[in-house]
Amino acid sequence: MVVSGFSGAGKGTLMKLLLEKYGNYSLSISATTRNPRQGERDGIEYFFKTPEEFRKMIQEDAFIEYARYVDNYYGTPKDYVDRQLEAGKDVILEIEMQGALKVKEKMPETLLIFVTPPTAEELRRRLTSRGTESEEIVAARMAQAKEESRFMDCYDYILINERDREKECMEKLHRLIESAHQETARNLDFINDIKKQLNDI
């Protein structure tokens, strides 16, 4: 599954709530060249890389996807995702739109979910209330959101994350994923059944 959304949409909070309540999920950790924010730890929130280290990983084909976003690189390391899948986890990629569409192109069965605040004004309020970005960065992120909005219809589901209702939004996200699981299982059962029927003719 891929979860994307505008910067400031509250994806991180939703992922934290989801992982705290349900034990079957694993959140893929992205590599990035941006500087850590206060309290962020390497290997927990992100794998923090220098531009040189990131370029070396690109050359080694070590990413499922990667993209440049507001002057920094972000990418999903293959090795980490493979280890989580082997452990029997449902892996969620929390990545931006460029990367999400690349994953969907490679793996059409991927479920794409886009998280957004209810309004553009609420998005701006969340970005400025962080207190971690300059006015220039906030303006760049709003401009990026405008560009990203052109591709929202490429997603399977749009999830509106309203202020102070994060737990409700998290439960809706969980139900969407569970529903997709059940649909996939039903499809596989049908495919196997019809194959057996055809072989018996």
URZI-V316622 format. One record per residue. N is the residue number from 1. RES is the residue in one letter. PHI is phi in degrees with one decimal (none if undefined). NEAR is the number of other C-alpha atoms within 8 Angstrom. Layout:
n->N res->RES phi->PHI near->NEAR
n->N res->RES phi->PHI near->NEAR
//
This chain:
n->1 res->M phi->none near->11
n->2 res->V phi->-119.4 near->12
n->3 res->V phi->-115.4 near->14
n->4 res->S phi->-124.0 near->14
n->5 res->G phi->165.5 near->11
n->6 res->F phi->-60.1 near->11
n->7 res->S phi->-59.7 near->8
n->8 res->G phi->99.2 near->9
n->9 res->A phi->-76.8 near->12
n->10 res->G phi->98.2 near->11
n->11 res->K phi->-59.9 near->12
n->12 res->G phi->-61.1 near->6
n->13 res->T phi->-63.5 near->8
n->14 res->L phi->-61.5 near->12
n->15 res->M phi->-64.4 near->10
n->16 res->K phi->-61.5 near->8
n->17 res->L phi->-63.7 near->10
n->18 res->L phi->-63.2 near->12
n->19 res->L phi->-70.3 near->11
n->20 res->E phi->-68.5 near->7
n->21 res->K phi->-90.5 near->6
n->22 res->Y phi->-117.8 near->7
n->23 res->G phi->-90.6 near->6
n->24 res->N phi->-91.3 near->7
n->25 res->Y phi->-101.6 near->11
n->26 res->S phi->-131.8 near->10
n->27 res->L phi->-90.8 near->10
n->28 res->S phi->-62.9 near->11
n->29 res->I phi->-97.1 near->13
n->30 res->S phi->-84.0 near->12
n->31 res->A phi->-92.4 near->14
n->32 res->T phi->-148.1 near->13
n->33 res->T phi->-97.1 near->12
n->34 res->R phi->-75.6 near->8
n->35 res->N phi->-73.8 near->5
n->36 res->P phi->-63.0 near->8
n->37 res->R phi->-82.2 near->6
n->38 res->Q phi->-57.3 near->4
n->39 res->G phi->90.7 near->5
n->40 res->E phi->-77.5 near->9
n->41 res->R phi->-122.1 near->8
n->42 res->D phi->-64.2 near->8
n->43 res->G phi->83.8 near->8
n->44 res->I phi->-112.6 near->8
n->45 res->E phi->-80.2 near->9
n->46 res->Y phi->-147.8 near->12
n->47 res->F phi->-94.2 near->11
n->48 res->F phi->-84.3 near->12
n->49 res->K phi->-124.0 near->11
n->50 res->T phi->-76.5 near->7
n->51 res->P phi->-54.6 near->8
n->52 res->E phi->-66.4 near->7
n->53 res->E phi->-64.2 near->8
n->54 res->F phi->-65.7 near->13
n->55 res->R phi->-62.7 near->8
n->56 res->K phi->-63.7 near->8
n->57 res->M phi->-64.7 near->10
n->58 res->I phi->-61.0 near->9
n->59 res->Q phi->-61.6 near->7
n->60 res->E phi->-86.6 near->6
n->61 res->D phi->55.8 near->6
n->62 res->A phi->-92.7 near->10
n->63 res->F phi->-113.7 near->11
n->64 res->I phi->-69.3 near->9
n->65 res->E phi->-156.0 near->10
n->66 res->Y phi->-153.8 near->10
n->67 res->A phi->-157.2 near->9
n->68 res->R phi->-99.2 near->8
n->69 res->Y phi->-142.8 near->7
n->70 res->V phi->45.4 near->7
n->71 res->D phi->70.2 near->5
n->72 res->N phi->-133.7 near->9
n->73 res->Y phi->-95.9 near->14
n->74 res->Y phi->-134.2 near->12
n->75 res->G phi->-155.0 near->13
n->76 res->T phi->-103.6 near->14
n->77 res->P phi->-68.2 near->13
n->78 res->K phi->-60.2 near->9
n->79 res->D phi->-59.5 near->7
n->80 res->Y phi->-64.8 near->9
n->81 res->V phi->-63.0 near->11
n->82 res->D phi->-59.8 near->8
n->83 res->R phi->-66.3 near->8
n->84 res->Q phi->-68.9 near->12
n->85 res->L phi->-63.4 near->10
n->86 res->E phi->-64.1 near->7
n->87 res->A phi->-83.0 near->6
n->88 res->G phi->85.0 near->7
n->89 res->K phi->-88.6 near->10
n->90 res->D phi->-84.6 near->10
n->91 res->V phi->-95.1 near->12
n->92 res->I phi->-107.1 near->11
n->93 res->L phi->-95.5 near->11
n->94 res->E phi->-97.2 near->10
n->95 res->I phi->-133.6 near->10
n->96 res->E phi->-78.4 near->9
n->97 res->M phi->-63.8 near->10
n->98 res->Q phi->-56.0 near->7
n->99 res->G phi->-66.9 near->12
n->100 res->A phi->-60.5 near->13
n->101 res->L phi->-69.0 near->9
n->102 res->K phi->-66.5 near->9
n->103 res->V phi->-63.7 near->12
n->104 res->K phi->-62.0 near->11
n->105 res->E phi->-65.4 near->7
n->106 res->K phi->-74.9 near->6
n->107 res->M phi->-131.5 near->7
n->108 res->P phi->-59.6 near->7
n->109 res->E phi->-77.0 near->5
n->110 res->T phi->-63.0 near->9
n->111 res->L phi->-86.7 near->8
n->112 res->L phi->-106.8 near->13
n->113 res->I phi->-125.1 near->13
n->114 res->F phi->-111.2 near->12
n->115 res->V phi->-101.4 near->15
n->116 res->T phi->-145.3 near->12
n->117 res->P phi->-68.4 near->13
n->118 res->P phi->-69.7 near->8
n->119 res->T phi->-142.0 near->6
n->120 res->A phi->-67.2 near->7
n->121 res->E phi->-64.5 near->6
n->122 res->E phi->-65.3 near->9
n->123 res->L phi->-61.1 near->12
n->124 res->R phi->-60.6 near->11
n->125 res->R phi->-59.6 near->8
n->126 res->R phi->-65.6 near->10
n->127 res->L phi->-66.2 near->12
n->128 res->T phi->-74.7 near->10
n->129 res->S phi->-73.5 near->6
n->130 res->R phi->-59.6 near->7
n->131 res->G phi->74.4 near->7
n->132 res->T phi->-107.0 near->5
n->133 res->E phi->-118.5 near->10
n->134 res->S phi->-74.0 near->7
n->135 res->E phi->-59.0 near->7
n->136 res->E phi->-64.5 near->7
n->137 res->I phi->-68.9 near->8
n->138 res->V phi->-60.0 near->12
n->139 res->A phi->-62.2 near->8
n->140 res->A phi->-66.4 near->9
n->141 res->R phi->-69.8 near->10
n->142 res->M phi->-67.6 near->9
n->143 res->A phi->-64.6 near->8
n->144 res->Q phi->-64.3 near->9
n->145 res->A phi->-61.5 near->10
n->146 res->K phi->-59.7 near->8
n->147 res->E phi->-66.7 near->8
n->148 res->E phi->-64.7 near->10
n->149 res->S phi->-60.0 near->7
n->150 res->R phi->-67.2 near->7
n->151 res->F phi->-110.4 near->9
n->152 res->M phi->-60.0 near->9
n->153 res->D phi->-73.2 near->6
n->154 res->C phi->-79.5 near->6
n->155 res->Y phi->-88.3 near->10
n->156 res->D phi->-72.2 near->8
n->157 res->Y phi->-139.9 near->7
n->158 res->I phi->-107.6 near->10
n->159 res->L phi->-114.1 near->10
n->160 res->I phi->-87.4 near->9
n->161 res->N phi->-100.1 near->13
n->162 res->E phi->-82.5 near->9
n->163 res->R phi->-60.3 near->6
n->164 res->D phi->66.5 near->4
n->165 res->R phi->-128.3 near->8
n->166 res->E phi->-63.7 near->11
n->167 res->K phi->-65.7 near->8
n->168 res->E phi->-63.5 near->7
n->169 res->C phi->-64.7 near->13
n->170 res->M phi->-61.3 near->12
n->171 res->E phi->-64.3 near->9
n->172 res->K phi->-65.2 near->8
n->173 res->L phi->-60.5 near->9
n->174 res->H phi->-59.2 near->9
n->175 res->R phi->-65.0 near->8
n->176 res->L phi->-61.2 near->8
n->177 res->I phi->-67.3 near->9
n->178 res->E phi->-61.9 near->8
n->179 res->S phi->-63.6 near->8
n->180 res->A phi->-64.7 near->9
n->181 res->H phi->-58.3 near->8
n->182 res->Q phi->-63.9 near->8
n->183 res->E phi->-64.2 near->8
n->184 res->T phi->-62.0 near->8
n->185 res->A phi->-62.9 near->8
n->186 res->R phi->-62.7 near->8
n->187 res->N phi->-63.7 near->8
n->188 res->L phi->-64.7 near->8
n->189 res->D phi->-60.8 near->8
n->190 res->F phi->-64.7 near->8
n->191 res->I phi->-59.9 near->8
n->192 res->N phi->-64.0 near->8
n->193 res->D phi->-66.0 near->8
n->194 res->I phi->-67.5 near->8
n->195 res->K phi->-62.6 near->8
n->196 res->K phi->-63.0 near->8
n->197 res->Q phi->-58.9 near->8
n->198 res->L phi->-67.7 near->7
n->199 res->N phi->-69.6 near->6
n->200 res->D phi->-82.2 near->5
n->201 res->I phi->-73.3 near->4
//
